[in-house]
């Protein structure tokens, strides 16, 4: 990227890192529930007290092969990104492109993303075949392929917008670009979080309002009990892809929505469904999506600051590779590689915060519904329907686990029940 003074860029970048880190800490201290359960977290229950030996073996078998294919895909993805980003191949290809700079950015992003999708496609196919064999996946291969194409386009569009904004800042403000680009990145995170349920989610699912009836009335009553304003509760046609049960909250402000999978609504006892709804309404009650958005915005600013520092450090180019400073677009492969690595390294922080937020939502659902047995039955049902490993490796749960395990959540319900009867 073109800079007039690398040392000036490094100073601005370091200042941006400090501001981004301070913002992240302030949001985390003020909004993350570091002690989500009064009296502390209980120990998880034993797997044998919840599942049969056959159910445990099935979950462990599925999780083993799922991890093999998922981790292999991740390793290959990072290796290819590093090869294209830090070696000469990606930079030379990007430098040879001609035309408007922003068009070249889109072409580079599209090309590198396509390479990543193609080299990891065999692992995606293996994961889908595993899901089909276990009865967890629905739909045809053609539908799956269409979803992959949609996902590719969404990734290219969103990534191109972010990278084009970054390159524009380096072109117009060669010394101050880390600070300006960090602010732009934070704004894009907030806008993306607001727009995602309105723009992206409809690309993959159809939604309809939860029909009038007893369930809808009880859902609205739960919302009143939790003090959450609900314009609507939506049902997604998720059963055309999966047999697993799920629900989620996305967006905030006028774009906030509570979404239930159709197979959760139609095939689950009402008290268990209400337990799920109470959990999701808790996310809305505490504005957890907003918390994640603010943390993401601060993290994006911090990441851009680190990126500015790394890109401004002089590096010796090998003969025939060209120079980094001569063309902004030629550095895009390195930017994407650094982002991929940073995303992987930041996963423990992101997932650790997520587990705390999910635990608070569980505790709130138990308090509002006062139905710990329904909560236990739900967690068992969810685990069996998804063939979840009841005791995943501790380091894997720490790095990749965005939710507490089923045994931890059942332990929480048992603790709630024990305290309620004291």
C-alpha positions, 0 to 999 in steps of 0.5 A, a space after each residue: 500500500 502506498 505510504 509517504 512515511 512508513 514510520 508515521 503509518 506505524 505510529 498511527 497504527 499503534 495508536 489505533 491498536 490502543 484505541 481499539 483495545 481500550 474500546 474492546 475492554 470497555 465494552 467487555 467490562 460493561 456488557 459481558 456477563 462475567 458471572 452469569 449464574 448467581 453463586 457460580 457455575 455448577 459442575 457438569 453432570 456425568 454423561 452416563 446419567 443422561 445418555 445410554 452407552 450407545 448414544 454416547 458412542 454415536 455422538 463420539 463417533 460423529 464428532 470424531 469424523 466431524 472434527 477430522 473433516 472440519 479441522 482438515 478444511 480449516 488447516 487447508 484453508 489457512 495454508 492456501 491463504 498463507 501461500 497466496 498471501 505471503 508468497 509471490 503467486 497471489 501478489 504477482 497475479 493481483 499486480 498483473 490485473 488491469 483496470 479500475 482499482 476497485 474492479 481489480 479489488 473485486 476480481 482479486 477477492 472473488 478469485 482468491 475466495 473461489 480458490 479457497 472454496 475449491 480446495 476445501 470443497 472435498 472436505 465440505 462434501 465429506 461433511 455433508 456425506 457424514 451428515 446424510 449418513 447420520 440422518 442429520 442433513 436434508 435436501 438434495 445435492 443440487 440444493 446444497 450446491 445452490 446454497 454454496 454458491 449463494 454463500 460464495 457470493 455473499 462472502 465476495 460482496 461483503 469482503 469486497 466492500 470491506 477491502 475496497 474501503 481499506 484500499 480507498 483509505 490508503 489511496 486518499 490518506 497514505 499516512 492516516 489510513 489505519 485510523 480512518 480505515 479502523 473507523 470505517 471497519 467498525 461502522 461496517 460491522 455495525 451496519 452489517 449486523 443491522 442489515 444481515 437479518 434483512 438482506 442475507 438471511 432471506 437469501 437462505 431461508 423463507 420466513 413466516 410469522 408464528 401462526 396464531 394459537 396457544 404457542 404464539 400466545 404463550 410466546 408473547 406472554 414470555 416476552 412480557 415476562 422478560 420485558 421484551 418488546 416483540 413485533 413478531 416471532 418468525 419460523 424459518 423453513 430450516 427442515 429442508 436442510 437439516 433435521 437438527 433443532 435450533 432457534 436464534 436471535 439476530 439484528 438489533 433495533 428495528 431489525 431484531 428478530 426471534 427465529 425458530 426452526 420449523 422442526 422445533 415448532 412442529 416436533 417438540 413438546 410445548 414446554 421444551 419449545 417455550 424453554 428455547 423461546 425464553 432463552 432467545 428472548 433473554 438474548 433480546 432482553 440483554 441486547 446480546 446481539 448489540 453486545 456482540 456487534 460492539 465487541 466486533 466493531 472494537 475488534 475490527 478497529 483493533 485488527 485494522 490497527 495491527 494490519 496497518 502496523 504489519 503492512 508498514 514494516 519494511 520487508 525484503 522482497 526476493 528478486 523478481 517479486 516486485 515491491 509491495 509499495 508500488 500497487 495497493 491491489 497487489 497487497 490484497 492477498 496478504 491482507 486476506 491471509 492476515 485476516 484469516 489467521 487473525 480470525 482463527 487466533 481470535 476464536 477462543 476470545 470470541 467463543 469464550 464471551 459467547 459461552 458466558 452470554 449463552 449461560 446467562 440466557 440459560 439461567 434467565 430461561 430457567 428463572 422465567 419458565 421455572 421449568 427445569 425438567 423441561 430444560 433438561 429434556 430439551 438439552 437431551 433432545 437437542 444433543 440426541 438430534 444433533 449427535 453431539 459429543 457429550 464430552 468434547 476435548 477440553 481444548 476443542 471446547 475452549 477454542 471452538 465451542 460457542 455454547 456450553 456443553 449439554 452436560 454443563 447446561 443440564 448441571 445448571 438446570 439441576 442446580 437451579 432445581 436444587 436451590 428452588 426446593 431448598 
